[in-house]
Structure formats: structure tokens, C-alpha cells
Amino acid sequence: VQLQASGGGLVRAGESLRLSCVASGSIVGSSSVGWYRQAPGKEREQVALILPSGITVYADSVKGRFTISRDNFRNTVHLQMNSLKPEDTAVYYCNAARGMFPKYDYWGQGTLVTVSS
């Protein structure tokens, strides 16, 4: 299974972007799918997560601004990012993981988000 992340770009502070993560297999509905980001010189951090149950979890820094959603039919998970800030600048990665049989842990290739002030 491969994950293809897209939607990054250069925007101004306050603007919006929508990231998409498309899985090559039908795993989105049975996986915990998360968006992570890594800024230069910093460790990778979890931004948002959607569980198989549909429960969503957000980092405090993005609560109220970012929304994660999934489309099981299209094997896609989106991250809607509103009110972007310069500190949101990073490479964003999607991850699909499952802790029970069949276990797996897949990463997408990353998409760059740059927010100018």
C-alpha cells in the first residue's frame, strides 16, 4: 500500500489549504490515519488523527483551525487547514497505521506547506 500526500503550497498568513492523502488500497476506514509535520530543525509532531471509529484528535496548536476528515469510498483523508500561521510552515506527512492483525504502518512522501507573514 502506498500513501500519496498532496495539496501543499505557499500561502499567506490567515489563508487556507486542504491537504489530501490517498491510499492505494482500501485501508482508510480500518486504520488510524494521521497527519504529522516536521519543521526545519524540529522533530516530527502529530497534528491530527482520525481513528477507525471516526474519533478525531488534534494537537493543541491546531485545534479550532484544522479539521481532519476521511472518505472511505475514495480511500482518502483530508486535512483542512484554516487561519494558517507562519509557525504552521513544515513538511506534512500522512500516516496510516493499524495495531492489530494485520498490522501495518505506512507513510506518505510529504507535502510542503509554507506560510508567509
PyMOL commands that set and color helices and strands:
alter all, ss='L'
color gray80, all
select helices_A, chain A and resi 28-30+86-88
alter helices_A, ss='H'
color red, helices_A
select strands_A, chain A and resi 3-6+9-12+17-23+32-38+45-50+56-58+66-71+76-81+90-98+104-107+111-116
alter strands_A, ss='S'
color yellow, strands_A
deselect
rebuild
show_as cartoon
